[in-house]
Amino acid sequence: RISMHIPWVDNNFYWDAGDAFGNHRLSVNWNSSINTPYLWSSLYSTNSGISLPGTAQAIRRDGFNIASDNSASPFTGTNAPFYLGKSTGGNPFNSRVAEFIAYTGAVDANQNIKIESYLGIKYGITLSNAGPANAGDYLSSDGSVLWDASLFPAYHNEVIGIGRDDAQALLQKQSQSSDDSIRLFVDVLAIDNVSNTGSIIADNSFVLIGSDRKRLSSTTAAKAEMPPFVLDRIEREWKLTNSNFNDTYSIEIKWDISGPIDLSVVCLLIDDDGDFSNATVLGPADGLSFSLGSIIVSGINSSHIPINSTRFITVGFFDVDLPVELLDF
C-alpha cells in the first residue's frame, strides 16, 4: 500500500502488484491539472476485504477510488514494481512529490482514512466526499472523527486544518486553502509551518474548517440572513469543527479592498445551524481583534467555538453598508 502527496502531475500512473512482467497491472491516466496538489494512494491485497471493502487493487485520488480491480489475484513474484509515469513508451514522471509513504502489509479501510487524513491536513488537500457513507471524513490516529463530511455537506470545500497528533508526528500550526481564500493559524502566520513559532498544547487536538464556496462579497441573499444590528455581511460561510482544541488561533479571510475600511465596524458572526439570522455577534469586547491583511480575526478560542463542537462563521459589519468590494476567488 502506497500513499503520497504530489503537487504537480501530468502523466500516467501505474500500479504493478504482481511480478516483473506486469501481471495484475492497474493503471489510470492522471486526469489532473498542472500545478494542482493531489493526494494519491495505491492499494493491493490478496484478500479483497482487507484494503477496501470488495476491492483487491485500487488507485485513489484525494480519497476517492478512480480505478479498481476486484479480481484479488494473489501475486506470486518477489517484485512489485510501482511506476509513476509510463514504464515504457518514453513518458517519464514529471512532477514533484512532497511525501511518499509505503507499507509492507495491507491496511484496512479505517486505517486508510487515518493515513489520508494525515496527508490531507498536512498539505491542505480536501478529501473527496463521494462514495461510501464515511467518504470525506477526517480521522485522527486514535480514530476520533475530526471532520464529519456528511454533516452539512455543502461546506465540504477547501477543507483545511491545524492540530497535533503525536502518533503521526503531525504538528500543523498553520494551513491555507488551495485557492488561498482562507488561512488558519496559531500565533503569527509565518512563511511556512516549520517557521511558525506557535505551539499546540494537547495531543489529538484539531480545528478543521471548510466553506460553502459562496461569494466573498455582500449579496442580497446574504443581507436577508443577518442578526439585528448587523447591517451587512459577506455571503460565504464556513463550517468549523473543534476537536479537543483549547489553544487560541486566528483566521485570515482574503479579499481585495477598493477603499479604506473602519475595523471598528467589523464583527465575527457565529451560528450553530448555518442560519445567521440569529447568529451570535462577536467583536473586540469578546476578546477578538481584527486587522487587515486581508481581514484577520485573532483571539478565537474555545469560549467562542466550544471544544468538540461544530459551528458556522462569517464576517459581518455593524451599522454601515459594506465599504469594500470582495473578489470571488
C-alpha positions as CSV (number, residue, x, y, z in Angstrom):
1,R,0.0,0.0,0.0
2,I,1.4,3.3,-1.1
3,S,0.3,6.9,-0.2
4,M,1.8,10.1,-1.4
5,H,1.1,13.8,-1.9
6,I,2.0,15.1,-5.3
7,P,1.5,18.8,-6.0
8,W,2.1,18.7,-9.8
9,V,1.2,15.9,-12.2
10,D,0.8,15.5,-15.9
11,N,1.5,11.8,-16.8
12,N,0.0,8.4,-16.3
13,F,0.0,6.4,-13.1
14,Y,0.8,2.7,-13.0
15,W,0.5,0.2,-10.2
16,D,2.0,-3.2,-10.6
17,A,1.3,-5.6,-7.7
18,G,2.2,-8.9,-9.3
19,D,5.5,-9.6,-10.9
20,A,8.2,-8.1,-13.1
21,F,6.2,-8.9,-16.2
22,G,3.3,-6.5,-15.2
23,N,0.8,-9.1,-14.3
24,H,-2.1,-7.7,-12.3
25,R,-1.2,-4.2,-13.5
26,L,-3.7,-1.5,-12.7
27,S,-3.2,1.8,-14.4
28,V,-5.0,5.1,-14.9
29,N,-4.4,8.4,-16.5
30,W,-3.7,11.1,-14.0
31,N,-6.6,13.3,-15.4
32,S,-5.2,16.0,-13.2
33,S,-4.5,19.7,-13.5
34,I,-1.0,21.1,-13.7
35,N,0.1,23.0,-10.6
36,T,-2.7,21.5,-8.5
37,P,-1.9,19.5,-5.4
38,Y,-3.3,15.9,-5.2
39,L,-3.1,13.1,-2.7
40,W,-2.7,9.7,-4.4
41,S,-3.0,6.3,-2.8
42,S,-2.5,2.8,-4.3
43,L,-3.6,-0.4,-2.5
44,Y,-3.2,-4.1,-3.2
45,S,-4.3,-7.1,-1.2
46,T,-4.6,-10.8,-1.8
47,N,-7.8,-10.6,0.2
48,S,-10.5,-8.4,-1.3
49,G,-11.8,-7.5,2.1
50,I,-8.5,-6.1,3.5
51,S,-7.6,-3.0,1.6
52,L,-11.1,-1.6,0.9
53,P,-14.4,-3.5,1.0
54,G,-14.7,-5.5,-2.2
55,T,-11.6,-4.2,-3.7
56,A,-8.3,-6.1,-4.3
57,Q,-6.5,-3.3,-6.1
58,A,-7.3,0.4,-6.1
59,I,-5.9,3.7,-7.2
60,R,-7.3,6.6,-5.2
61,R,-7.1,10.4,-5.8
62,D,-7.9,12.6,-2.9
63,G,-9.6,9.7,-1.0
64,F,-11.7,8.6,-4.0
65,N,-11.3,5.3,-6.0
66,I,-10.7,6.2,-9.6
67,A,-9.6,2.8,-10.7
68,S,-10.1,-0.7,-9.1
69,D,-9.7,-4.4,-9.8
70,N,-11.7,-6.8,-7.7
71,S,-10.1,-10.0,-9.0
72,A,-8.0,-10.4,-5.8
73,S,-5.4,-12.5,-7.7
74,P,-2.5,-13.4,-5.4
75,F,0.8,-12.2,-6.7
76,T,3.5,-14.9,-6.9
77,G,6.6,-13.0,-7.8
78,T,9.0,-11.2,-5.4
79,N,8.9,-8.0,-7.3
80,A,6.1,-5.5,-7.0
81,P,7.2,-2.6,-9.2
82,F,5.5,0.8,-8.9
83,Y,5.5,3.2,-11.7
84,L,4.9,6.9,-11.9
85,G,4.5,7.9,-15.5
86,K,4.7,5.1,-18.1
87,S,7.2,2.4,-17.5
88,T,7.6,2.0,-21.3
89,G,7.0,4.3,-24.2
90,G,9.0,7.3,-23.1
91,N,6.6,9.1,-20.8
92,P,8.8,9.9,-17.7
93,F,7.4,11.1,-14.5
94,N,7.4,14.9,-14.4
95,S,6.1,16.0,-11.0
96,R,7.1,17.0,-7.5
97,V,6.5,14.6,-4.6
98,A,6.3,16.2,-1.2
99,E,5.9,12.9,0.8
100,F,5.9,9.2,0.0
101,I,4.7,6.6,2.5
102,A,5.0,2.8,1.8
103,Y,3.7,-0.1,3.9
104,T,4.8,-3.7,3.9
105,G,1.3,-5.0,4.5
106,A,-2.3,-4.2,3.8
107,V,-4.3,-1.6,5.7
108,D,-8.0,-1.8,6.4
109,A,-10.5,0.9,5.3
110,N,-10.3,2.7,8.7
111,Q,-6.5,2.8,8.7
112,N,-6.6,4.1,5.2
113,I,-8.8,7.0,6.2
114,K,-6.4,7.9,9.0
115,I,-3.4,7.9,6.6
116,E,-5.2,10.1,4.0
117,S,-6.5,12.4,6.8
118,Y,-2.9,12.9,7.9
119,L,-1.8,13.8,4.4
120,G,-4.9,16.0,3.7
121,I,-4.4,18.1,6.8
122,K,-0.7,18.4,6.3
123,Y,-0.9,19.6,2.7
124,G,-4.3,21.3,2.7
125,I,-6.0,18.9,0.4
126,T,-9.7,18.3,0.6
127,L,-10.6,14.6,0.7
128,S,-13.4,13.6,-1.7
129,N,-16.8,13.1,0.0
130,A,-18.1,11.0,-3.0
131,G,-18.6,7.3,-2.3
132,P,-19.5,5.4,0.9
133,A,-21.1,7.0,4.0
134,N,-17.8,8.0,5.6
135,A,-16.2,9.4,2.5
136,G,-14.5,12.7,3.1
137,D,-14.3,12.2,6.9
138,Y,-11.0,13.1,8.6
139,L,-9.8,10.8,11.4
140,S,-7.0,11.2,14.0
141,S,-4.7,8.3,14.8
142,D,-6.9,7.3,17.7
143,G,-10.0,7.1,15.4
144,S,-11.6,10.3,16.6
145,V,-13.7,12.0,13.8
146,L,-12.1,15.4,13.2
147,W,-14.4,16.3,10.3
148,D,-17.8,14.7,9.5
149,A,-18.2,15.2,5.8
150,S,-21.9,14.1,5.9
151,L,-22.7,16.9,8.4
152,F,-23.8,19.9,6.3
153,P,-22.0,18.5,3.1
154,A,-22.4,21.9,1.3
155,Y,-19.5,23.1,3.4
156,H,-17.1,20.3,2.3
157,N,-14.9,22.6,0.1
158,E,-11.4,23.9,0.7
159,V,-11.2,21.9,3.9
160,I,-8.0,22.7,5.9
161,G,-6.9,22.2,9.5
162,I,-4.5,22.8,12.2
163,G,-3.7,20.4,15.0
164,R,-1.4,18.0,16.8
165,D,-1.2,14.2,16.6
166,D,1.9,12.8,18.2
167,A,1.4,9.2,16.9
168,Q,1.6,10.5,13.4
169,A,4.3,13.1,14.2
170,L,1.9,15.8,12.9
171,L,2.1,19.3,14.3
172,Q,0.2,21.5,11.9
173,K,0.4,25.1,13.2
174,Q,-0.9,26.8,10.0
175,S,-2.7,25.9,6.9
176,Q,-4.2,27.6,3.8
177,S,-6.8,26.6,1.3
178,S,-5.7,25.6,-2.2
179,D,-7.3,28.8,-3.6
180,D,-5.7,30.9,-0.8
181,S,-9.1,32.3,0.2
182,I,-8.7,31.4,3.9
183,R,-5.8,30.7,6.3
184,L,-5.9,29.1,9.7
185,F,-3.0,29.5,12.2
186,V,-1.8,29.7,15.7
187,D,0.5,32.5,16.9
188,V,1.7,34.6,13.9
189,L,1.4,33.5,10.3
190,A,4.9,32.5,9.1
191,I,6.4,31.7,5.7
192,D,5.8,28.0,6.3
193,N,4.6,25.7,9.0
194,V,8.1,24.9,10.4
195,S,8.8,28.6,10.8
196,N,5.6,29.2,12.8
197,T,6.8,29.7,16.4
198,G,3.4,28.9,18.0
199,S,2.5,25.8,19.9
200,I,-0.4,23.4,20.2
201,I,-0.7,22.1,23.8
202,A,-2.8,19.0,23.6
203,D,-2.2,15.8,21.6
204,N,-5.1,14.8,19.3
205,S,-6.4,18.3,19.2
206,F,-7.6,19.9,15.9
207,V,-9.6,22.7,14.3
208,L,-10.8,22.0,10.8
209,I,-12.7,24.4,8.5
210,G,-14.4,24.3,5.2
211,S,-16.5,26.7,3.1
212,D,-19.8,26.7,1.1
213,R,-18.0,28.4,-1.8
214,K,-20.5,31.3,-2.0
215,R,-19.4,34.8,-2.9
216,L,-16.8,36.6,-0.9
217,S,-18.9,39.8,-1.2
218,S,-22.1,41.3,0.0
219,T,-25.2,40.0,-1.8
220,T,-28.9,40.3,-1.5
221,A,-29.1,36.7,-0.2
222,A,-26.5,37.5,2.5
223,K,-28.4,40.6,3.7
224,A,-31.6,38.5,4.1
225,E,-29.9,36.4,6.8
226,M,-28.4,38.7,9.4
227,P,-28.9,39.2,13.2
228,P,-30.2,42.6,14.4
229,F,-27.7,45.5,14.5
230,V,-25.7,44.0,11.7
231,L,-26.2,45.9,8.5
232,D,-24.1,43.9,6.1
233,R,-22.1,40.6,5.8
234,I,-20.3,38.6,3.2
235,E,-22.2,35.7,1.6
236,R,-19.7,33.0,2.1
237,E,-19.9,30.9,5.2
238,W,-17.6,28.4,6.8
239,K,-18.2,25.3,8.9
240,L,-15.6,24.9,11.7
241,T,-15.2,21.8,13.9
242,N,-13.2,22.0,17.2
243,S,-11.9,18.6,18.3
244,N,-10.3,18.9,21.8
245,F,-8.6,22.1,20.7
246,N,-8.1,24.6,23.6
247,D,-5.5,26.9,22.1
248,T,-6.1,30.4,20.7
249,Y,-6.0,30.7,16.9
250,S,-6.6,33.1,14.0
251,I,-8.4,33.1,10.7
252,E,-7.4,35.2,7.7
253,I,-10.1,35.7,5.0
254,K,-8.7,37.1,1.8
255,W,-10.3,39.9,-0.1
256,D,-9.4,42.9,-2.2
257,I,-10.2,46.3,-0.7
258,S,-11.3,49.0,-3.1
259,G,-11.2,51.7,-0.4
260,P,-10.4,52.3,3.3
261,I,-12.3,50.2,5.9
262,D,-13.0,51.1,9.5
263,L,-12.1,48.0,11.5
264,S,-14.3,49.1,14.4
265,V,-17.4,48.1,12.4
266,V,-16.1,44.5,11.6
267,C,-17.6,41.6,13.6
268,L,-17.5,37.8,13.6
269,L,-20.8,36.0,13.3
270,I,-21.1,32.6,14.8
271,D,-24.1,30.3,14.5
272,D,-24.9,26.7,15.4
273,D,-27.1,25.7,12.4
274,G,-25.9,27.9,9.4
275,D,-28.9,30.3,9.7
276,F,-27.3,33.6,10.6
277,S,-30.5,35.4,11.3
278,N,-30.0,34.5,14.9
279,A,-26.2,34.4,15.0
280,T,-24.0,35.4,17.9
281,V,-22.2,38.7,17.1
282,L,-18.7,38.9,18.5
283,G,-16.2,41.8,18.5
284,P,-13.3,43.3,20.5
285,A,-15.3,43.2,23.7
286,D,-15.4,39.4,23.4
287,G,-11.6,39.1,23.1
288,L,-11.4,39.2,19.4
289,S,-9.2,41.6,17.4
290,F,-9.4,42.5,13.7
291,S,-6.6,43.5,11.4
292,L,-6.1,43.9,7.7
293,G,-4.3,41.5,5.6
294,S,-7.0,40.9,4.0
295,I,-9.1,40.6,7.2
296,I,-7.6,38.7,10.1
297,V,-9.8,37.6,13.0
298,S,-7.5,36.9,16.0
299,G,-8.1,35.6,19.5
300,I,-10.5,32.8,18.7
301,N,-10.7,30.2,21.4
302,S,-12.9,27.6,23.0
303,S,-15.1,30.2,24.6
304,H,-16.2,31.2,21.0
305,I,-16.1,27.7,19.4
306,P,-16.6,25.2,22.2
307,I,-14.4,22.1,22.4
308,N,-15.9,19.1,20.5
309,S,-18.4,21.2,18.7
310,T,-19.3,22.4,15.1
311,R,-20.2,26.0,14.4
312,F,-20.6,28.2,11.4
313,I,-18.9,31.6,10.9
314,T,-18.9,34.5,8.6
315,V,-17.9,38.2,8.7
316,G,-20.4,41.0,9.3
317,F,-20.4,44.8,9.6
318,F,-22.1,47.0,12.1
319,D,-24.2,50.0,11.2
320,V,-22.7,50.8,7.8
321,D,-23.1,49.4,4.3
322,L,-20.2,47.2,3.3
323,P,-17.4,49.7,2.3
324,V,-15.4,47.2,0.3
325,E,-15.8,45.0,-2.8
326,L,-14.7,41.5,-2.2
327,L,-13.4,39.3,-5.1
328,D,-14.8,35.8,-5.6
329,F,-11.7,33.5,-5.6
